[in-house]
């Protein structure tokens, strides 16, 4: 009997669970998966940086612990900031507030009325229910894309360029002190 590992993996309970989560809310699943991949990349990067620091003969011994401590602080803060930003910014209520501030002016009743009039003229139709339904679908698709964009923007740029550099350097001294105590 020939065992097909790909077929076994595809039929596993883990993949079944993943598919169930995807079907439940595909946009939230994709955004979460994107953030998880960024977090995994940063965790691996942190490991690589620390390993390189500790094995780099060009870095003086007395500086290695501080540099490694800075890389650990950066990595841990980055991961925590990204997870925290994801857990807050991806909430529906938060997204609706941000969407209304940034793009809400394009979806006002006045704008909708003008669009409806233009569509009725161009298509020579009076099916306002269909127009309303399509307009709502269009708005929902834009909200979904905006949610992905704003979540990824927040978890990467804000965390990486604003929050982490502000906190990492003071934290690096504390990590260095712990590393020296434990003779790492």
N, C-alpha and C positions, 0 to 999 in steps of 0.2 A: 504494500500500500504506500503510495507516494503522498507525502505531507507537503502542502503548499503553505509556506509561512506567511505570504502576503494575504492569502484567503483567510487563514487563521486569525491574523491580526485584524483584518477588516470585519470579521465576525465576532471579535472579542467584546466583552462587556464594557471595556474602557471606551472603545470606539462607539459603541451603542449609546453610552452616556454622553459622549461628545456630540453625537448627532442629535440627541434629544435636546441638549442645551442650545444647539444651533437652531433647531426648528422652533424652539420656544421663543427666542428673540435673536434673530440672526445678526442684527446690527450691534447689539450689546455684546454678543459673543465675539464678533470680529474685532470690535474695539478692545475688549478684554484680552484677546489673543495678541493683538498688536502691542499693547502695553506689556504683556507678559514676555513677549520676545525682546522688547527693549530692556526690561529688567534682567532677563537672562543674559543678554549681551553685556550689560554693565557689570553683572556679577562675575562673569568670566573675565572681563577686562580687568577688574579689580584684582582677581587672582593672578593674572598674567603680570600686571604691573608690579605687584609685591614680589612675586617670584623673580622677576628681572632685577628689581632693586637689590634683593638679597644676594643675587649671584653676579652682580655687576662689579668687576674689579676696579673700575674707574671711579666709583663712589667711595669716598672715605668712610671707614668703619663707623666713626662717630656721627655721620650724617645719614647712614642707611636706615636706622630706626625711625628717625623723623620723617624721611621721605616715604618709607613704607607706611608709617602711621598716617601721613597725609593721604596716601592712596587708599588706605583702608577707610579713613574718614570720608573721603570723597565717594567711594563705592557704596558704603552703607547709607550715607545720607542721600545719595542719588536714588538708590533703590527705595528707601523709605519715602522720599519726597514724591517719586513717581507713583508708588502705590497709593499714598495719601491723596495726591492730586486726582488720580483715577477714581478713587472711592468718593471724592466730593464732586468733582467736575462732571462726572458721567451720570450723576443723578438727574432724573427727568425734570424735577423742579428747577434745579440749577441751570440745566440746558435751556429750558423755556425762558428763563430770565435773560440769559446771555443772548439767545436767539432774538428775543424781542428788542433788546438794546441795539444789536448789530443789524439785524435784517427785518425787524418787525415793520418798519416804515414801508416796506414793499408789499405788505400783505394787509393793508388797511381796507376797510369796507369801501372807501372812495376809490382806491386803486382797483379793487375787485370789480366794482361797478363799471369802471372804464374798460377794463379787460373784457368783461362780459358783453358790453355794447359792441366793442370791436370784433369779437368773435362772432356775435350774432350777425353783424353786417357782412363779414368776410365769408362766413360759411352759409349765409342765408338760412339760418335756423333760429328757432325760438326755444330749443330744448335746454332750458336754464338749469334743470336738475343735472343733466349730463355735464354741462359746463362747470357747475359748482363741484361736482364729484371729481372731475379732472383737475380743477384748481386745487382742491384739498389734497389729492394725490401728489400733485406737483409740490405743494408746500411741505407735505410729509417727507417726500424724498429729499428736499433741500434741508429740512431739519435733521434728517438722519446723516446726511453728508456733513453738515455743520457740526453735529455731535462728534463724529469721528475726527474731524479736523481740529476742533477746539480741544478735545481730550488729548490727542497726540501732541498738539502744540504746547499745551500746558505741562504735560508730563515730561516732555523733552526740553524745550527751551526754557521755560520758567524754572524748572527744577535744576537743570544743568548750568544755566548761565546766571541765575539770580540767587536762588536760595542756597545751593550747596557751597559755592565759593565764599559766601558770607559766613558760614558756620564751620566749614571744614578745617581751616587753619587753626583756630583756637582748639578744636577738638583733636587735632593731630598731636599737640603737645601732651594731652592726656593719654592718648593711645601709646605714644612713645614711652611715657613713664611706665605704663602697664607692661609694655614689651620688655623694658629693661629690668623690671622686677621679676618677670617670669623667665628671664634669660632666653627670650625667643631668638 
